[in-house]
Every structure is written in C-alpha cells, then in structure tokens.
C-alpha cells in the first residue's frame, strides 16, 4: 500500500464499519461508494454487499508549472 495515512491503512486492514474524518464521499452508485482521503489523497471504495473496504487509487496531484 503506497503512502497511506495511518487512518486509511487501519480502515483497510481492520475493515472497520465507520469512516475516518479525512474521508469525503466523491461518488455513490448503488451499493458502492467512493471516498477521497484529504490526508493521503487515497481513493477508497466501500462495497456494501458484502461490506468491504478497498483501495481504488491515489488521486493525481496537480503540478503547477
């Protein structure tokens, strides 16, 4: 797992039921929700059936020229 913050790492390892404060919902389709972490820029998906957290991607950092 690339540079995950401790909260995202714990979420993925323990499959906790609740989110951490740094997660913001960015997409919701049927029983799947995608969250963006403001701490480490990870995109974490939650599948409701069965309940499972998965690392989807890391957001691309925008570079200023």
C-alpha positions as CSV (number, residue, x, y, z in Angstrom):
1,X,0.0,0.0,0.0
2,X,1.6,3.2,-1.2
3,X,1.9,6.2,1.2
4,X,-1.5,5.7,3.1
5,X,-2.2,7.7,6.1
6,X,-2.5,5.6,9.4
7,X,-6.3,6.0,9.3
8,X,-6.7,4.7,5.8
9,X,-4.3,1.8,6.5
10,X,-6.2,0.8,9.6
11,X,-9.5,1.1,7.7
12,X,-8.3,-1.3,5.0
13,X,-6.6,-3.7,7.4
14,X,-9.4,-4.0,10.0
15,X,-12.3,-3.5,7.6
16,X,-13.9,-1.1,10.2
17,X,-17.5,-0.2,9.9
18,X,-17.0,3.6,10.3
19,X,-15.1,6.1,8.3
20,X,-12.4,8.4,9.5
21,X,-12.7,12.2,9.5
22,X,-10.4,12.7,6.4
23,X,-12.7,10.8,4.0
24,X,-15.2,12.7,1.8
25,X,-17.7,11.0,-0.4
26,X,-17.0,11.7,-4.1
27,X,-19.2,9.1,-5.9
28,X,-22.1,6.8,-5.0
29,X,-23.5,4.1,-7.3
30,X,-26.0,1.6,-6.0
31,X,-24.3,-0.2,-3.1
32,X,-20.8,1.2,-3.8
33,X,-19.4,4.4,-2.5
34,X,-16.0,6.0,-3.4
35,X,-14.3,8.3,-0.9
36,X,-11.3,10.6,-1.2
37,X,-8.9,11.0,1.7
38,X,-7.8,14.6,2.4
39,X,-4.8,13.3,4.3
40,X,-3.1,11.0,1.8
41,X,-5.2,11.5,-1.4
42,X,-6.1,7.8,-1.5
43,X,-9.4,6.9,-3.1
44,X,-11.0,4.2,-1.0
45,X,-14.1,2.3,-2.1
46,X,-16.8,0.8,0.1
47,X,-18.9,-2.1,-1.2
48,X,-21.9,-2.5,0.9
49,X,-22.7,-6.1,-0.1
50,X,-20.6,-7.7,1.2
51,X,-19.2,-4.9,3.4
52,X,-15.6,-4.4,2.2
53,X,-13.2,-1.5,2.0
54,X,-10.8,-1.5,-1.0
55,X,-8.0,0.8,-2.1
56,X,-9.1,2.1,-5.5
57,X,-6.4,4.6,-6.5
58,X,-4.4,7.6,-5.4
59,X,-5.6,11.0,-6.7
60,X,-3.2,12.6,-9.2
61,X,-1.5,15.6,-7.7
62,X,-1.7,18.6,-9.9
63,X,1.6,20.1,-10.7
64,X,2.0,23.9,-11.2
65,X,4.5,24.9,-13.9
